[in-house]
Amino acid sequence: MKRVFNLFSRSLKARLFLSLIVMVIIVLPSIGMIITNAYEQHMNNSIENELSAYIYSILAVAEVEESKLIMPEVLAENQFNVSQSGLYAVINTLQTPISNDLWHSQSLLTIELPDFNSMLQVGSSSFTTINISQQPHFIYSYAVSFGDEDESFPFSLHIIKEKNEFLQLMTEFKQQLLIGLSLLISLILIIQFIWLKWTLKPLLVLEKEIKAIEQGKVAQLTANYPQELAKVTTQLNSLLATELQQRKRYRNALSDLAHSLKTPLAVLQADPNITEQNQEQIDRINFTIEHQLKRAQSAGHTSWLLGINVASTVNKLINSLEKIYRDKAINLIITIDKALVFKGDEADLLELLGNLLDNAFKAAKHTIKLTIVKHDNCLTMTIEDDGVGIDEQQKKTIFDRGVRADTYEQGHGVGLAIVRDLVQSYNGKLEISNSDTLGGAKFTLIFSS
């Protein structure tokens, strides 16, 4: 249930579609109930009017002579003359049950009436339902008095009609209404789904373009968006362009600074009278400049950096390193998905993998294993070799702040300080251990996607 709630809370399409379903489920059935009640009321009124008309047709032929009710043997409406026709007429004295009748139509000859008493006053009427032989029937009753005040003859006239036909009509109407509403609900949902898909299409296009930017396929949002999104997409394009330009200007300025510092240092190094102590300090300055410049040039973690295809970057590095270390004939075991993307700068990725792979080539005896996978939204890069490995003290020292990380045995020190700082700039994680399969060092880089 919680996962379903999270889905609807995070998806705009799901929210809109859910609200529509709820509205359709509530509104259309309510409309169906209103229509059904209105139709039922209309049918009841029609039947009441019909029975009322029969009342007046029978009163028109009824006569009272010497306080006796006289009725014709045959009525104009033939259903009153046919036994069990479904339409019946009964006359009884006021305030007595209809079973004690003064007169009844021939259609009631074989039917036993219940002890129904309408309890009407002269001039009043009622319309209700009774059961005859456990079957529902409509009954319209009217109280009337014939004669004058001195010789009045009050009685009640009841018209009874079977309800089965009415119930069957209502059942058929409800079934047809249910089918119609079901088709209407389905049609509305289909139309709404198409409408939602069309309405939200710009958002889906925007999502695809942002993914393409993250994967390094495009540098700008290029689709034609509606005016509600146009301002946002324009600002995003401006942000992308500004960020890229600033990064280029920053790196160009740093490159110029590096060149301006290296020239006087080269002059100092060329001095034949330089002492060994001064030479050592100049070397340290050179290393510090290289290290800090590379650290400053790191793009760092930003969601707007173009994504870099990892496989193509690895291929470039491997081709270069295999040429450099051709004589060692290292066996490379590479496991990598060609679709994996590093959300960062290509120069940073080259620096990270280049330093670690270069160290691995120097330290390895025969085999290097490179594994890059994506798991739980994390990009994990693992580099293992079959060299001598790194002891526990060296592993701890690498993470000590202010301690140089390039003071270990040859093959595992050069560039680790740069790798450490680059990983930190991307809010990543660097793990150093020994390989279980190869026995040498194992470096693991973990970046959140």
Secondary structure as the mmCIF struct_conf table of DSSP 4:
data_model
#
loop_
_struct_conf.conf_type_id
_struct_conf.id
_struct_conf.beg_label_comp_id
_struct_conf.beg_label_asym_id
_struct_conf.beg_label_seq_id
_struct_conf.end_label_comp_id
_struct_conf.end_label_asym_id
_struct_conf.end_label_seq_id
HELX_RH_AL_P HELX_RH_AL_P1 LYS A 2 ARG A 10
HELX_RH_AL_P HELX_RH_AL_P2 LEU A 12 VAL A 61
STRN STRN1 GLU A 63 GLU A 65
TURN_TY1_P TURN_TY1_P1 GLU A 66 SER A 67
STRN STRN2 LYS A 68 ILE A 70
BEND BEND1 GLU A 73 VAL A 74
BEND BEND2 ALA A 76 GLU A 77
HELX_RH_3T_P HELX_RH_3T_P1 ASN A 78 ASN A 81
BEND BEND3 VAL A 82 VAL A 82
TURN_TY1_P TURN_TY1_P2 SER A 83 GLN A 84
BEND BEND4 GLY A 86 GLY A 86
STRN STRN3 LEU A 87 ASN A 92
TURN_TY1_P TURN_TY1_P3 LEU A 94 GLN A 95
BEND BEND5 THR A 96 THR A 96
TURN_TY1_P TURN_TY1_P4 ILE A 98 SER A 99
BEND BEND6 ASN A 100 ASN A 100
STRN STRN4 ASP A 101 HIS A 104
HELX_RH_3T_P HELX_RH_3T_P2 GLN A 106 LEU A 108
TURN_TY1_P TURN_TY1_P5 LEU A 109 THR A 110
HELX_LH_PP_P HELX_LH_PP_P1 GLU A 112 PRO A 114
HELX_LH_PP_P HELX_LH_PP_P2 LEU A 120 GLN A 121
TURN_TY1_P TURN_TY1_P6 VAL A 122 GLY A 123
STRN STRN5 SER A 125 ILE A 132
TURN_TY1_P TURN_TY1_P7 SER A 133 GLN A 134
STRN STRN6 GLN A 135 PHE A 146
BEND BEND7 GLY A 147 GLY A 147
BEND BEND8 GLU A 149 GLU A 149
TURN_TY1_P TURN_TY1_P8 ASP A 150 GLU A 151
STRN STRN7 PHE A 153 GLU A 162
BEND BEND9 LYS A 163 LYS A 163
HELX_RH_AL_P HELX_RH_AL_P3 ASN A 164 THR A 199
TURN_TY1_P TURN_TY1_P9 LEU A 200 LEU A 200
HELX_RH_AL_P HELX_RH_AL_P4 LYS A 201 GLU A 214
TURN_TY1_P TURN_TY1_P10 GLN A 215 GLY A 216
BEND BEND10 LYS A 217 LYS A 217
BEND BEND11 ALA A 219 GLN A 220
BEND BEND12 ALA A 223 ALA A 223
HELX_RH_AL_P HELX_RH_AL_P5 GLN A 227 ALA A 270
TURN_TY1_P TURN_TY1_P11 PRO A 272 ASN A 273
HELX_RH_AL_P HELX_RH_AL_P6 GLU A 276 GLN A 297
BEND BEND13 HIS A 301 HIS A 301
TURN_TY1_P TURN_TY1_P12 SER A 303 TRP A 304
BEND BEND14 LEU A 305 LEU A 305
HELX_LH_PP_P HELX_LH_PP_P3 LEU A 306 LEU A 306
STRN STRN8 GLY A 307 ASN A 309
HELX_RH_AL_P HELX_RH_AL_P7 VAL A 310 ILE A 324
TURN_TY1_P TURN_TY1_P13 TYR A 325 TYR A 325
HELX_RH_3T_P HELX_RH_3T_P3 ARG A 326 LYS A 328
HELX_LH_PP_P HELX_LH_PP_P4 ILE A 330 ILE A 330
STRN STRN9 ASN A 331 ILE A 336
TURN_TY1_P TURN_TY1_P14 LYS A 338 ALA A 339
STRN STRN10 VAL A 341 LYS A 343
BEND BEND15 GLY A 344 GLY A 344
HELX_RH_AL_P HELX_RH_AL_P8 GLU A 346 ALA A 363
BEND BEND16 LYS A 365 HIS A 366
STRN STRN11 THR A 367 HIS A 375
TURN_TY1_P TURN_TY1_P15 ASP A 376 ASN A 377
STRN STRN12 CYS A 378 ASP A 385
BEND BEND17 ASP A 386 GLY A 387
HELX_RH_AL_P HELX_RH_AL_P9 GLU A 392 ILE A 398
TURN_TY1_P TURN_TY1_P16 PHE A 399 PHE A 399
BEND BEND18 ASP A 400 ASP A 400
TURN_TY1_P TURN_TY1_P17 ARG A 401 GLY A 402
BEND BEND19 VAL A 403 VAL A 403
BEND BEND20 ALA A 405 ALA A 405
BEND BEND21 TYR A 408 GLU A 409
TURN_TY1_P TURN_TY1_P18 GLN A 410 GLY A 411
BEND BEND22 HIS A 412 GLY A 413
TURN_TY1_P TURN_TY1_P19 VAL A 414 GLY A 415
HELX_RH_AL_P HELX_RH_AL_P10 LEU A 416 SER A 425
TURN_TY1_P TURN_TY1_P20 TYR A 426 ASN A 427
STRN STRN13 LYS A 429 ASN A 434
TURN_TY1_P TURN_TY1_P21 ASP A 436 LEU A 438
BEND BEND23 GLY A 439 GLY A 440
STRN STRN14 ALA A 441 SER A 448
#
